[in-house]
Amino acid sequence: MIGIFLCDDDNGVRLRIQAALERKIFIEGWDMAVACSADGPRSLLKAIEGKEPEHGIYFLDVDLKDENWDGFLLGKEIRRLDPHAVLVYITGYGDLAYKTFQYHLEAFDYIVKDQDLLEGAVCRCLEDVWMRLAEEKRVREEIFTLRAGDVLRHIPVKDILFFESASVSHHVLLHTANSWVDFLGSLNELEKQLGERFIRVHRSYLAAADKIDEVDLKRGVLRIRGRECPVSRAGKALIRQKRGGVL
Amino acid sequence: MMSLTYWLLSFWDTLAGHMIVVFYLFVVMNERVTLRRLKKAPALLLSPLAATALAFAMSLVGMEDRAKYTIISCVILLLCTLWLTWAWRICFWRAFSAVCMAGILQTSTSAVVQVIFSLIPGYSFLSYITAYLGLALACRFVFNLLNKLRFGVYFNLLLEDKANLRQTTALLFWLEMSMDMFLMLAGGVEEDYMTLYSVLVVVLEALMVWMVVYLARRFDDQRKLQVQRDTIAQQQLYEQKLEEIRREVRAFRHDYKNLLAGLAQQAGEGDLDALCAALSRLDADFDRRLGEKIQASTQIGNLRIPQVRSLLLGKLAHMGEKGVEYRLEALYPIESVEMDVWDLVRCLGILADNAEEAALETERPWVEIIVLAQGGGAYFRIANSWNGKGEPDKFWEEGYSSKGPGRGTGLDSYRNILKKYPQTVSSTSWSSGAFMQELTIGGRP
């Protein structure tokens, strides 16, 4: 059973959303239920604090009338308590820093408080959430999580090409096919954490074993999905060993 | 033909000179002395070896001492520069300037040691050791003094002035050469005047350091003045925006009354559908005309660091003029960051310029800037439309540009600035249509 949590201090809007959700769930016969319908952040947090993470779906008002909580901070707190939560924001048009919510809270979607379109938007949104959850169930991806300042970033392990220790000490660069991410860490710890799938091909490089396309012995570099990274003699031996003697 | 001991000693002298130059390079480049930076130092051994070999070769053909010395000085300068370019990965001109400056400092330290030498009678092993001990102490002293004066910071500031980098390099080169000449002249100075001569060298040295600091300060002042001018221009722009809002409010108030009159009539007639339609039209109209403007000005108001606000406003205004669609989000007020404000301004300036330039190459250019103050730290994200040209993996290499050589992206400067702040992390990502740069400063580790 997937729990749905609502938080909006406008009772009219909240009840409409709740009714729309319950109707949709009933029609589709999904294994979901509205677990909590709160008129303020405190009562919502009370409902989820101290419990096992729910993997819940949360519909939150952006513009909460509470001195300590606004939509953003509430979303952050929910993420902390329930890291795999799906966050959907309810907003009046034009009063939201959309992108900030999207990047920092990985907000799933927005529903605009529009007189006529509210119910339709709620149903469509729930459909999208359902499809994503089904997709996630199908492919269980292993996620590598790193912290940059206050922000957590999740990167599927299968996308990581290699780690590089940066020129500034204690900094590590993570390379994927279309990004680099700098974070505070150490290759030794990463090597332990990630285990077999990554090979320490060089003192400053830790590469994904299954993504090494070619080893250029002459130039002492590896080609990993179009990128190059240096390989040491010890690294070559490790690769050979892992690949059963074939380079 | 001179003895082997002579050549060994001469090699040792050159080597010691190199060591001092490397030592001074740290203060000149404002770097902390770390093993990491010295990793490639052994390769520098080639330089004194080459210098000694060259000296040997030239003495074989019987070249004159002074010409020999000049040529060797130049060769050493060049070799050290090449080493620095390779080992510390900085551009040639910057490296050359740094080596020249370190050379100047080294020359003057040698002068000090000559004084010590002249005070000790006779050439014994003991006097030699004493001289080197004195040299080490003098180096340490000069090093600390320069660090206290924040010489490295100023020197780097001077090198930041890209437009005049070559001129600066040339100036430093000639200063270094004239210092070398001075040292050569010592051979012709009578013993009684030796102390006076050495004092002169040290004074000249101090003057040069002073000059570098002075020039850098002038450059810095100029930059600050420019920013102040920009700030005023930006404030005016901001006021214009507020004025627009005020005018819109007045116009809206006028329309609003008419609309209300219409609504009242519909309500009187009991036409509920028309009433609802009119209400939602009113709502949408308000958002379109005022909501967006008010939102934009609140976001701008949240940028509470004047330099950052003026920079971003300036860049956004420029983008607006060029037809780049932009969006700025600053959800919470940002009042301070754990970084020198001017460094932050330079970083954001580089990112914004790159974003605009890349966006302009696309059909529907857009740039999106997000600023978020959270948990004592700050987060910046600059994204732009991107046509997928160029190789993102190489954007960070020094001097790389998608537009051919000579038009660097400035990202090397960006990275150099960030090196000073270990609590700062950055990331870059790209997809088929967008390019994103993120910068996180401080906050919980």
Interface residues (C-beta under 8 A of the other chain):
Chain A: F72 Y93 G94 D95 A97 Y98 K99 T100 Y103 H104 D114 Q115 D116 R147 A148 G149 D150 V151 R153 S167 V168 S169 H170 H171 T176 N178 S179 W180 V181 D182 F183 L184 R227
Chain B: T34 R36 C276 L279 S280 D283 A284 D287 G291 E292 Q295 Q299 R327 E329 A330 L331 E368 I370 L372 Q374 G375 G377 A378 Y379 R381 P392 D393 L418 K419 P422 V425 S426 S427 T428 S429 W430 S431 E438 T440 I441 G442 G443 R444 P445
